[in-house]
């Protein structure tokens, strides 16, 4: 399953073991980075990478996360966009997942 910013605040059903790929725009030079806040007993983070163009400097890129649901049940896939040294995020991405066997 692939999710993007357009899927924020939605609900999805996914089989246990099927990868959930989330791609969100990010401009890392601002210090604001997407950070997952998940229940790792239900979702396992498999990959976390940032792809940004070399030029022009500071251009936005795409942050890709790959999660694997481990067991059936409901969970919330939540990522926040924040600077690591600040407590309040500037954006949030959430999707309610119903993992089935």
MOPAC internal coordinates of N, CA, C and O (Angstrom, degrees):
PM7 1SCF
backbone

  N    0.0000 0     0.00 0     0.00 0    0    0    0
  C    1.4450 1     0.00 0     0.00 0    1    0    0
  C    1.5225 1   107.85 1     0.00 0    2    1    0
  O    1.2310 1   121.24 1   -43.78 1    3    2    1
  N    1.3352 1   115.24 1   136.22 1    3    2    1
  C    1.4612 1   121.16 1   177.60 1    5    3    2
  C    1.5276 1   108.82 1  -112.81 1    6    5    3
  O    1.2310 1   121.16 1   -45.45 1    7    6    5
  N    1.3426 1   115.38 1   134.55 1    7    6    5
  C    1.4583 1   121.42 1   179.06 1    9    7    6
  C    1.5248 1   109.01 1  -127.02 1   10    9    7
  O    1.2310 1   121.30 1   -33.78 1   11   10    9
  N    1.3404 1   115.12 1   146.22 1   11   10    9
  C    1.4562 1   120.86 1   177.10 1   13   11   10
  C    1.5278 1   108.22 1  -135.59 1   14   13   11
  O    1.2310 1   121.00 1     3.99 1   15   14   13
  N    1.3046 1   115.70 1  -176.01 1   15   14   13
  C    1.4623 1   120.81 1  -176.83 1   17   15   14
  C    1.5330 1   111.60 1   -56.82 1   18   17   15
  O    1.2310 1   119.86 1   150.27 1   19   18   17
  N    1.3321 1   117.88 1   -29.73 1   19   18   17
  C    1.4618 1   121.95 1   179.64 1   21   19   18
  C    1.5335 1   112.37 1   -67.05 1   22   21   19
  O    1.2310 1   120.13 1   162.00 1   23   22   21
  N    1.3289 1   117.36 1   -18.00 1   23   22   21
  C    1.4647 1   121.91 1  -179.04 1   25   23   22
  C    1.5290 1   113.13 1   -90.49 1   26   25   23
  O    1.2310 1   120.02 1   179.33 1   27   26   25
  N    1.3132 1   117.57 1    -0.67 1   27   26   25
  C    1.4718 1   121.08 1  -178.64 1   29   27   26
  C    1.5192 1   110.53 1   -56.87 1   30   29   27
  O    1.2310 1   121.29 1   -36.90 1   31   30   29
  N    1.3112 1   115.13 1   143.10 1   31   30   29
  C    1.4698 1   123.86 1   177.55 1   33   31   30
  C    1.5256 1   112.80 1    63.88 1   34   33   31
  O    1.2310 1   120.36 1  -150.34 1   35   34   33
  N    1.3204 1   116.92 1    29.66 1   35   34   33
  C    1.4619 1   120.54 1   178.50 1   37   35   34
  C    1.5263 1   110.09 1  -112.21 1   38   37   35
  O    1.2310 1   121.22 1    -1.38 1   39   38   37
  N    1.3169 1   115.28 1   178.62 1   39   38   37
  C    1.4661 1   122.33 1   176.36 1   41   39   38
  C    1.5212 1   108.19 1  -123.45 1   42   41   39
  O    1.2310 1   120.65 1   -39.47 1   43   42   41
  N    1.3163 1   116.35 1   140.53 1   43   42   41
  C    1.4581 1   121.78 1  -179.98 1   45   43   42
  C    1.5271 1   109.40 1  -139.38 1   46   45   43
  O    1.2310 1   121.67 1   -23.91 1   47   46   45
  N    1.3310 1   114.41 1   156.09 1   47   46   45
  C    1.4584 1   121.75 1   174.38 1   49   47   46
  C    1.5223 1   107.44 1  -113.66 1   50   49   47
  O    1.2310 1   120.70 1   -44.69 1   51   50   49
  N    1.3328 1   116.26 1   135.31 1   51   50   49
  C    1.4620 1   120.42 1  -176.47 1   53   51   50
  C    1.5273 1   109.55 1  -143.09 1   54   53   51
  O    1.2310 1   119.73 1   -40.47 1   55   54   53
  N    1.3380 1   118.11 1   139.53 1   55   54   53
  C    1.4573 1   120.09 1   175.83 1   57   55   54
  C    1.5390 1   111.26 1   -70.74 1   58   57   55
  O    1.2310 1   120.59 1   -34.49 1   59   58   57
  N    1.3282 1   116.47 1   145.51 1   59   58   57
  C    1.4678 1   120.32 1   174.47 1   61   59   58
  C    1.5248 1   107.81 1   -58.74 1   62   61   59
  O    1.2310 1   120.38 1   -44.01 1   63   62   61
  N    1.3237 1   116.87 1   135.99 1   63   62   61
  C    1.4519 1   121.98 1   178.93 1   65   63   62
  C    1.5175 1   114.67 1    93.15 1   66   65   63
  O    1.2310 1   119.37 1   161.70 1   67   66   65
  N    1.3430 1   118.81 1   -18.30 1   67   66   65
  C    1.4683 1   120.73 1   179.36 1   69   67   66
  C    1.5178 1   109.61 1   -80.31 1   70   69   67
  O    1.2310 1   120.42 1   -47.42 1   71   70   69
  N    1.3214 1   116.80 1   132.58 1   71   70   69
  C    1.4548 1   120.17 1  -178.94 1   73   71   70
  C    1.5222 1   111.89 1   -67.60 1   74   73   71
  O    1.2310 1   121.47 1   -38.96 1   75   74   73
  N    1.3277 1   114.78 1   141.04 1   75   74   73
  C    1.4543 1   122.47 1   174.52 1   77   75   74
  C    1.5289 1   106.07 1  -114.99 1   78   77   75
  O    1.2310 1   120.73 1   -65.28 1   79   78   77
  N    1.3288 1   116.20 1   114.72 1   79   78   77
  C    1.4608 1   122.02 1  -177.64 1   81   79   78
  C    1.5249 1   108.00 1  -104.06 1   82   81   79
  O    1.2310 1   120.83 1   -54.67 1   83   82   81
  N    1.3288 1   116.03 1   125.33 1   83   82   81
  C    1.4627 1   121.99 1   178.89 1   85   83   82
  C    1.5213 1   107.67 1  -116.30 1   86   85   83
  O    1.2310 1   120.52 1   -54.31 1   87   86   85
  N    1.3483 1   116.62 1   125.69 1   87   86   85
  C    1.4569 1   121.55 1   177.78 1   89   87   86
  C    1.5236 1   108.67 1  -122.25 1   90   89   87
  O    1.2310 1   121.30 1   -59.05 1   91   90   89
  N    1.3448 1   115.12 1   120.95 1   91   90   89
  C    1.4555 1   121.41 1  -176.84 1   93   91   90
  C    1.5293 1   110.18 1  -129.85 1   94   93   91
  O    1.2310 1   119.94 1   -37.04 1   95   94   93
  N    1.3355 1   117.72 1   142.96 1   95   94   93
  C    1.4633 1   119.92 1   177.38 1   97   95   94
  C    1.5288 1   110.47 1   -68.86 1   98   97   95
  O    1.2310 1   121.64 1   -36.88 1   99   98   97
  N    1.3344 1   114.47 1   143.12 1   99   98   97
  C    1.4644 1   119.29 1  -179.11 1  101   99   98
  C    1.5232 1   109.16 1  -150.92 1  102  101   99
  O    1.2310 1   121.01 1   -42.02 1  103  102  101
  N    1.3172 1   115.67 1   137.98 1  103  102  101
  C    1.4668 1   121.85 1   173.74 1  105  103  102
  C    1.5226 1   106.18 1  -115.52 1  106  105  103
  O    1.2310 1   120.97 1   -90.28 1  107  106  105
  N    1.3178 1   115.76 1    89.72 1  107  106  105
  C    1.4649 1   121.92 1  -172.62 1  109  107  106
  C    1.5265 1   113.06 1   -61.73 1  110  109  107
  O    1.2310 1   119.77 1   154.31 1  111  110  109
  N    1.3191 1   118.04 1   -25.69 1  111  110  109
  C    1.4690 1   120.05 1  -178.43 1  113  111  110
  C    1.5237 1   112.62 1   -65.87 1  114  113  111
  O    1.2310 1   119.69 1   164.15 1  115  114  113
  N    1.3442 1   118.20 1   -15.85 1  115  114  113
  C    1.4670 1   120.92 1   177.01 1  117  115  114
  C    1.5292 1   111.66 1   -81.79 1  118  117  115
  O    1.2310 1   120.97 1   167.54 1  119  118  117
  N    1.3388 1   115.75 1   -12.46 1  119  118  117
  C    1.4607 1   120.17 1  -175.85 1  121  119  118
  C    1.5152 1   113.19 1    91.01 1  122  121  119
  O    1.2310 1   120.23 1   167.63 1  123  122  121
  N    1.3382 1   117.16 1   -12.37 1  123  122  121
  C    1.4614 1   120.92 1   178.50 1  125  123  122
  C    1.5281 1   109.38 1   -82.65 1  126  125  123
  O    1.2310 1   120.66 1   -61.24 1  127  126  125
  N    1.3188 1   116.34 1   118.76 1  127  126  125
  C    1.4591 1   122.14 1  -177.05 1  129  127  126
  C    1.5262 1   109.68 1  -125.48 1  130  129  127
  O    1.2310 1   120.69 1   -37.77 1  131  130  129
  N    1.3381 1   116.29 1   142.23 1  131  130  129
  C    1.4625 1   120.19 1   174.70 1  133  131  130
  C    1.5175 1   108.71 1   -72.63 1  134  133  131
  O    1.2310 1   120.78 1   -47.34 1  135  134  133
  N    1.3273 1   116.11 1   132.66 1  135  134  133
  C    1.4593 1   122.33 1  -178.72 1  137  135  134
  C    1.5267 1   108.81 1  -131.75 1  138  137  135
  O    1.2310 1   120.25 1   -54.93 1  139  138  137
  N    1.3543 1   117.12 1   125.07 1  139  138  137
  C    1.4669 1   118.87 1   179.30 1  141  139  138
  C    1.5178 1   111.80 1   -73.22 1  142  141  139
  O    1.2310 1   121.39 1   -37.90 1  143  142  141
  N    1.3215 1   114.96 1   142.10 1  143  142  141
  C    1.4655 1   122.89 1   172.64 1  145  143  142
  C    1.5223 1   105.62 1  -130.46 1  146  145  143
  O    1.2310 1   121.25 1   -88.77 1  147  146  145
  N    1.3366 1   115.22 1    91.23 1  147  146  145
  C    1.4634 1   121.59 1  -171.81 1  149  147  146
  C    1.5205 1   110.77 1  -128.65 1  150  149  147
  O    1.2310 1   121.24 1   -17.03 1  151  150  149
  N    1.3142 1   115.24 1   162.97 1  151  150  149
  C    1.4602 1   121.72 1   170.90 1  153  151  150
  C    1.5235 1   105.96 1   -86.20 1  154  153  151
  O    1.2310 1   120.42 1   -77.22 1  155  154  153
  N    1.3394 1   116.79 1   102.78 1  155  154  153
  C    1.4642 1   119.15 1  -174.86 1  157  155  154
  C    1.5251 1   114.13 1   -74.02 1  158  157  155
  O    1.2310 1   120.13 1  -179.04 1  159  158  157
  N    1.3301 1   117.36 1     0.96 1  159  158  157
  C    1.4599 1   118.82 1   171.15 1  161  159  158
  C    1.5310 1   110.29 1   -83.94 1  162  161  159
  O    1.2310 1   120.50 1   166.31 1  163  162  161
  N    1.3537 1   116.64 1   -13.69 1  163  162  161
  C    1.4659 1   121.81 1   179.20 1  165  163  162
  C    1.5292 1   111.18 1  -112.62 1  166  165  163
  O    1.2310 1   120.13 1   139.96 1  167  166  165
  N    1.3350 1   117.36 1   -40.04 1  167  166  165
  C    1.4609 1   122.19 1  -179.58 1  169  167  166
  C    1.5217 1   110.35 1  -118.13 1  170  169  167
  O    1.2310 1   120.78 1   -49.48 1  171  170  169
  N    1.3147 1   116.12 1   130.52 1  171  170  169
  C    1.4591 1   121.25 1   178.04 1  173  171  170
  C    1.5321 1   108.21 1  -107.15 1  174  173  171
  O    1.2310 1   120.14 1   -51.82 1  175  174  173
  N    1.3327 1   117.33 1   128.18 1  175  174  173
  C    1.4576 1   121.86 1   175.78 1  177  175  174
  C    1.5263 1   107.92 1   -77.81 1  178  177  175
  O    1.2310 1   120.87 1   -63.28 1  179  178  177
  N    1.3381 1   115.94 1   116.72 1  179  178  177
  C    1.4644 1   121.29 1  -177.31 1  181  179  178
  C    1.5298 1   112.14 1   -97.67 1  182  181  179
  O    1.2310 1   120.21 1   148.16 1  183  182  181
  N    1.3412 1   117.21 1   -31.84 1  183  182  181
  C    1.4639 1   120.85 1  -177.13 1  185  183  182
  C    1.5215 1   108.79 1  -153.05 1  186  185  183
  O    1.2310 1   120.80 1   -32.05 1  187  186  185
  N    1.3198 1   116.08 1   147.95 1  187  186  185
  C    1.4649 1   124.04 1  -179.09 1  189  187  186
  C    1.5208 1   105.82 1  -149.46 1  190  189  187
  O    1.2310 1   120.41 1   -74.07 1  191  190  189
  N    1.3441 1   116.81 1   105.93 1  191  190  189
  C    1.4682 1   118.94 1  -177.19 1  193  191  190
  C    1.5259 1   110.77 1  -142.97 1  194  193  191
  O    1.2310 1   121.58 1   -27.04 1  195  194  193
  N    1.3193 1   114.59 1   152.96 1  195  194  193
  C    1.4599 1   122.54 1   179.18 1  197  195  194
  C    1.5189 1   107.96 1  -117.38 1  198  197  195
  O    1.2310 1   120.98 1   -52.14 1  199  198  197
  N    1.3284 1   115.73 1   127.86 1  199  198  197
  C    1.4598 1   121.41 1   176.48 1  201  199  198
  C    1.5199 1   107.85 1  -117.25 1  202  201  199
  O    1.2310 1   121.09 1   -63.93 1  203  202  201
  N    1.3433 1   115.52 1   116.07 1  203  202  201
  C    1.4692 1   120.60 1  -178.98 1  205  203  202
  C    1.5258 1   108.77 1  -133.48 1  206  205  203
  O    1.2310 1   120.27 1   -33.74 1  207  206  205
  N    1.3098 1   117.09 1   146.26 1  207  206  205
  C    1.4622 1   119.79 1   177.46 1  209  207  206
  C    1.5271 1   110.58 1   -68.10 1  210  209  207
  O    1.2310 1   120.82 1   -31.98 1  211  210  209
  N    1.3276 1   116.04 1   148.02 1  211  210  209
  C    1.4662 1   120.29 1   178.81 1  213  211  210
  C    1.5252 1   111.37 1   -69.92 1  214  213  211
  O    1.2310 1   120.46 1   147.60 1  215  214  213
  N    1.3179 1   116.73 1   -32.40 1  215  214  213
  C    1.4569 1   121.35 1  -179.20 1  217  215  214
  C    1.5170 1   109.31 1  -135.22 1  218  217  215
  O    1.2310 1   118.28 1   -33.64 1  219  218  217
  N    1.2838 1   120.89 1   146.36 1  219  218  217
  C    1.4526 1   124.51 1    -8.32 1  221  219  218
  C    1.5249 1   110.62 1   -72.47 1  222  221  219
  O    1.2310 1   121.22 1   -25.42 1  223  222  221
  N    1.2941 1   115.26 1   154.58 1  223  222  221
  C    1.4681 1   120.22 1   179.44 1  225  223  222
  C    1.5121 1   110.10 1   -60.30 1  226  225  223
  O    1.2310 1   121.47 1   -42.34 1  227  226  225
  N    1.3399 1   114.78 1   137.66 1  227  226  225
  C    1.4586 1   119.67 1   179.61 1  229  227  226
  C    1.5098 1   113.98 1    85.54 1  230  229  227
  O    1.2310 1   120.40 1  -179.60 1  231  230  229
  N    1.3290 1   116.85 1     0.40 1  231  230  229
  C    1.4698 1   119.76 1  -179.98 1  233  231  230
  C    1.5220 1   109.51 1   -66.17 1  234  233  231
  O    1.2310 1   120.39 1   -33.15 1  235  234  233
  N    1.3251 1   116.86 1   146.85 1  235  234  233
  C    1.4670 1   119.23 1   179.44 1  237  235  234
  C    1.5206 1   111.33 1   -67.86 1  238  237  235
  O    1.2310 1   121.76 1   -28.21 1  239  238  237
  N    1.3089 1   114.23 1   151.79 1  239  238  237
  C    1.4515 1   121.21 1   177.38 1  241  239  238
  C    1.5109 1   109.99 1  -127.07 1  242  241  239
  O    1.2310 1   121.13 1    16.70 1  243  242  241
  N    1.3172 1   115.44 1  -163.30 1  243  242  241
  C    1.4577 1   121.81 1  -179.88 1  245  243  242
  C    1.5281 1   108.27 1  -124.80 1  246  245  243
  O    1.2310 1   121.09 1   -53.78 1  247  246  245
  N    1.3180 1   115.53 1   126.22 1  247  246  245
  C    1.4639 1   121.75 1   176.58 1  249  247  246
  C    1.5265 1   106.64 1   -96.28 1  250  249  247
  O    1.2310 1   120.61 1   -54.34 1  251  250  249
  N    1.3165 1   116.45 1   125.66 1  251  250  249
  C    1.4625 1   122.13 1  -178.02 1  253  251  250
  C    1.5224 1   109.78 1  -114.47 1  254  253  251
  O    1.2310 1   121.26 1   -51.14 1  255  254  253
  N    1.3209 1   115.19 1   128.86 1  255  254  253
  C    1.4606 1   122.79 1   174.40 1  257  255  254
  C    1.5186 1   107.83 1  -118.77 1  258  257  255
  O    1.2310 1   120.72 1   -39.34 1  259  258  257
  N    1.3204 1   116.23 1   140.66 1  259  258  257
  C    1.4627 1   121.12 1   174.73 1  261  259  258
  C    1.5265 1   107.58 1  -122.63 1  262  261  259
  O    1.2310 1   121.02 1   -57.45 1  263  262  261
  N    1.3264 1   115.65 1   122.55 1  263  262  261
  C    1.4605 1   122.51 1   179.89 1  265  263  262
  C    1.5233 1   109.12 1  -116.92 1  266  265  263
  O    1.2310 1   120.91 1   -28.65 1  267  266  265
  N    1.3264 1   115.86 1   151.35 1  267  266  265
  C    1.4592 1   121.50 1   174.16 1  269  267  266
  C    1.5239 1   108.77 1  -124.43 1  270  269  267
  O    1.2310 1   119.93 1   -61.00 1  271  270  269
  N    1.3429 1   117.73 1   119.00 1  271  270  269
  C    1.4628 1   120.23 1   174.89 1  273  271  270
  C    1.5242 1   109.60 1   -67.64 1  274  273  271
  O    1.2310 1   120.52 1   -48.11 1  275  274  273
  N    1.3197 1   116.61 1   131.89 1  275  274  273
  C    1.4617 1   121.04 1  -174.60 1  277  275  274
  C    1.5221 1   114.31 1   -95.23 1  278  277  275
  O    1.2310 1   120.51 1   149.11 1  279  278  277
  N    1.3192 1   116.63 1   -30.89 1  279  278  277
  C    1.4651 1   119.05 1  -175.96 1  281  279  278
  C    1.5254 1   110.21 1  -151.80 1  282  281  279
  O    1.2310 1   120.14 1   -24.06 1  283  282  281
  N    1.3185 1   117.34 1   155.94 1  283  282  281
  C    1.4634 1   120.78 1  -179.88 1  285  283  282
  C    1.5289 1   112.07 1   -63.92 1  286  285  283
  O    1.2310 1   121.71 1   -28.57 1  287  286  285
  N    1.3282 1   114.32 1   151.43 1  287  286  285
  C    1.4532 1   121.44 1   176.86 1  289  287  286
  C    1.5080 1   110.93 1   134.70 1  290  289  287
  O    1.2310 1   120.41 1    -6.89 1  291  290  289
  N    1.3207 1   116.82 1   173.11 1  291  290  289
  C    1.4699 1   120.63 1   179.12 1  293  291  290
  C    1.5258 1   110.85 1   -84.12 1  294  293  291
  O    1.2310 1   120.96 1   -31.01 1  295  294  293
  N    1.3172 1   115.78 1   148.99 1  295  294  293
  C    1.4628 1   121.86 1   174.14 1  297  295  294
  C    1.5213 1   108.39 1  -158.31 1  298  297  295
  O    1.2310 1   121.05 1   -15.73 1  299  298  297
  N    1.3114 1   115.60 1   164.27 1  299  298  297
  C    1.4613 1   121.10 1   177.56 1  301  299  298
  C    1.5209 1   108.07 1  -115.01 1  302  301  299
  O    1.2310 1   121.26 1   -55.19 1  303  302  301
  N    1.3232 1   115.19 1   124.81 1  303  302  301
  C    1.4577 1   121.85 1   173.17 1  305  303  302
  C    1.5230 1   105.72 1   -90.14 1  306  305  303
  O    1.2310 1   120.43 1   -66.96 1  307  306  305
  N    1.3357 1   116.78 1   113.04 1  307  306  305
  C    1.4672 1   121.31 1  -174.59 1  309  307  306
  C    1.5188 1   109.89 1  -129.20 1  310  309  307
  O    1.2310 1   121.15 1   -49.95 1  311  310  309
  N    1.3239 1   115.41 1   130.05 1  311  310  309
  C    1.4514 1   122.26 1   172.82 1  313  311  310
  C    1.5176 1   107.80 1  -127.93 1  314  313  311
  O    1.2310 1   120.48 1   -39.74 1  315  314  313
  N    1.3169 1   116.69 1   140.26 1  315  314  313
  C    1.4589 1   120.97 1   177.85 1  317  315  314
  C    1.5244 1   109.24 1  -119.36 1  318  317  315
  O    1.2310 1   121.42 1   -35.84 1  319  318  317
  N    1.3275 1   114.89 1   144.16 1  319  318  317
  C    1.4597 1   121.45 1   177.06 1  321  319  318
  C    1.5194 1   107.32 1  -101.84 1  322  321  319
  O    1.2310 1   121.09 1   -67.54 1  323  322  321
  N    1.3299 1   115.52 1   112.46 1  323  322  321
  C    1.4677 1   119.75 1  -175.37 1  325  323  322
  C    1.5195 1   110.04 1  -155.98 1  326  325  323
  O    1.2310 1   122.01 1   -18.59 1  327  326  325
  N    1.3095 1   113.76 1   161.41 1  327  326  325
  C    1.4639 1   119.83 1   169.99 1  329  327  326
  C    1.5210 1   106.48 1   -83.12 1  330  329  327
  O    1.2310 1   119.80 1   -43.27 1  331  330  329
  N    1.3274 1   117.99 1   136.73 1  331  330  329
  C    1.4677 1   119.80 1  -176.64 1  333  331  330
  C    1.5222 1   114.56 1   -56.54 1  334  333  331
  O    1.2310 1   119.83 1   152.53 1  335  334  333
  N    1.3238 1   117.93 1   -27.47 1  335  334  333
  C    1.4677 1   120.93 1  -177.38 1  337  335  334
  C    1.5334 1   112.89 1   -91.50 1  338  337  335
  O    1.2310 1   120.01 1   178.12 1  339  338  337
  N    1.3332 1   117.59 1    -1.88 1  339  338  337
  C    1.4569 1   120.92 1   178.18 1  341  339  338
  C    1.5265 1   110.55 1  -110.16 1  342  341  339
  O    1.2310 1   120.66 1   -31.91 1  343  342  341
  N    1.3145 1   116.35 1   148.09 1  343  342  341
  C    1.4645 1   120.79 1  -176.00 1  345  343  342
  C    1.5271 1   113.63 1   -87.15 1  346  345  343
  O    1.2310 1   120.18 1   154.07 1  347  346  345
  N    1.3315 1   117.27 1   -25.93 1  347  346  345
  C    1.4596 1   120.21 1  -174.60 1  349  347  346
  C    1.5303 1   110.81 1  -100.93 1  350  349  347
  O    1.2310 1   120.02 1   -59.71 1  351  350  349
  N    1.3430 1   117.57 1   120.29 1  351  350  349
  C    1.4652 1   119.64 1   177.52 1  353  351  350
  C    1.5277 1   111.18 1   -71.94 1  354  353  351
  O    1.2310 1   120.93 1   -25.80 1  355  354  353
  N    1.3325 1   115.82 1   154.20 1  355  354  353
  C    1.4603 1   120.88 1   177.66 1  357  355  354
  C    1.5284 1   111.21 1   -93.34 1  358  357  355
  O    1.2310 1   120.47 1   163.89 1  359  358  357
  N    1.3442 1   116.70 1   -16.11 1  359  358  357
  C    1.4696 1   121.11 1   178.14 1  361  359  358
  C    1.5199 1   108.40 1  -156.06 1  362  361  359
  O    1.2310 1   121.70 1   -18.97 1  363  362  361
  N    1.3276 1   114.36 1   161.03 1  363  362  361
  C    1.4590 1   120.91 1  -179.16 1  365  363  362
  C    1.5244 1   108.71 1  -142.69 1  366  365  363
  O    1.2310 1   120.77 1   -37.60 1  367  366  365
  N    1.3182 1   116.13 1   142.40 1  367  366  365
  C    1.4633 1   122.97 1   175.61 1  369  367  366
  C    1.5241 1   106.66 1  -124.33 1  370  369  367
  O    1.2310 1   120.29 1   -59.60 1  371  370  369
  N    1.3258 1   117.06 1   120.40 1  371  370  369
  C    1.4643 1   120.57 1   177.78 1  373  371  370
  C    1.5224 1   109.78 1  -133.08 1  374  373  371
  O    1.2310 1   121.41 1   -37.55 1  375  374  373
  N    1.3173 1   114.91 1   142.45 1  375  374  373
  C    1.4565 1   122.85 1   173.01 1  377  375  374
  C    1.5182 1   106.58 1  -138.65 1  378  377  375
  O    1.2310 1   120.49 1   -52.56 1  379  378  377
  N    1.3129 1   116.67 1   127.44 1  379  378  377
  C    1.4581 1   121.11 1   174.60 1  381  379  378
  C    1.5246 1   107.65 1   -80.90 1  382  381  379
  O    1.2310 1   121.06 1   -56.28 1  383  382  381
  N    1.3235 1   115.57 1   123.72 1  383  382  381
  C    1.4521 1   121.00 1  -179.75 1  385  383  382
  C    1.5178 1   110.76 1  -109.88 1  386  385  383
  O    1.2310 1   120.88 1   -44.82 1  387  386  385
  N    1.3043 1   115.93 1   135.18 1  387  386  385
  C    1.4580 1   122.13 1   169.77 1  389  387  386
  C    1.5240 1   105.89 1  -109.96 1  390  389  387
  O    1.2310 1   121.46 1   -73.54 1  391  390  389
  N    1.3298 1   114.80 1   106.46 1  391  390  389
  C    1.4657 1   120.81 1  -179.16 1  393  391  390
  C    1.5155 1   108.48 1   -88.10 1  394  393  391
  O    1.2310 1   120.62 1   -52.15 1  395  394  393
  N    1.3210 1   116.42 1   127.85 1  395  394  393
  C    1.4624 1   119.66 1   179.17 1  397  395  394
  C    1.5209 1   109.87 1  -121.24 1  398  397  395
  O    1.2310 1   120.87 1   -23.72 1  399  398  397
  N    1.3425 1   115.95 1   156.28 1  399  398  397
  C    1.4649 1   122.65 1  -175.67 1  401  399  398
  C    1.4841 1   114.76 1   -79.88 1  402  401  399
  O    1.2310 1   120.10 1   180.00 1  403  402  401

